[in-house]
């Protein structure tokens, strides 16, 4: 998987042992090796911290955050 699309609310991202942990509210979590990702696209509420941002940068993974209410806005 090169691109991860996140379109659900209240998703939390963290990093453990070079794996991206995707925490779903009331549904548990999944993990992906950071080496398999090139881009993360998020279009709804997403929680992450600077540790995740540093690891994304270290692995040259792009993070694109869009505003699902305004199709012309990209942050």
C-alpha positions in Angstrom: 0.0 0.0 0.0 1.6 3.3 -1.0 -1.3 5.6 -0.2 -3.4 5.6 3.0 -6.8 7.4 2.8 -8.4 8.4 6.1 -12.0 9.5 5.8 -13.4 8.6 9.2 -13.7 10.9 12.2 -11.8 10.5 15.4 -8.9 8.4 14.0 -5.7 8.6 16.0 -2.3 7.9 14.5 0.8 6.8 16.5 4.1 5.1 15.7 5.4 1.9 17.3 8.6 0.1 16.1 8.6 1.8 12.7 4.9 0.9 12.1 2.1 3.4 11.8 -0.7 2.5 14.2 -4.2 3.5 13.1 -6.5 3.6 16.1 -10.3 3.5 15.4 -12.8 4.5 18.0 -14.4 1.4 19.5 -13.0 -0.8 16.7 -9.4 -1.4 17.8 -6.4 -0.7 15.7 -4.4 -1.7 12.6 -0.8 -1.2 11.8 1.2 -0.6 8.6 5.0 -0.6 8.1 6.1 2.9 7.4 8.4 1.6 4.7 5.3 0.7 2.6 3.8 4.2 2.7 4.4 7.2 0.4 1.4 9.3 1.1 -1.3 9.7 3.8 -4.5 11.6 2.7 -6.8 12.7 5.5 -10.2 14.3 4.8 -11.7 14.3 8.3 -10.8 14.7 12.0 -7.4 13.2 12.7 -5.3 13.1 15.8 -1.5 12.8 15.8 1.5 14.2 17.6 4.9 15.5 16.6 6.4 12.0 17.0 4.3 10.8 14.1 5.2 13.9 12.1 8.9 13.3 12.7 8.6 9.6 11.6 6.7 10.6 8.5 9.4 13.0 7.6 12.2 10.5 8.3 10.5 8.0 6.0 9.7 10.7 3.3 6.0 10.1 3.7 3.7 13.0 2.5 0.8 14.0 4.6 -2.1 15.7 2.8 -5.0 17.2 4.9 -8.1 18.2 3.0 -11.2 20.0 4.2 -14.1 17.7 3.3 -16.5 20.6 3.5 -14.6 22.8 1.0 -13.4 20.9 -2.0 -11.2 23.8 -3.0 -9.2 24.0 0.2 -6.1 22.0 0.9 -4.0 22.6 4.0 
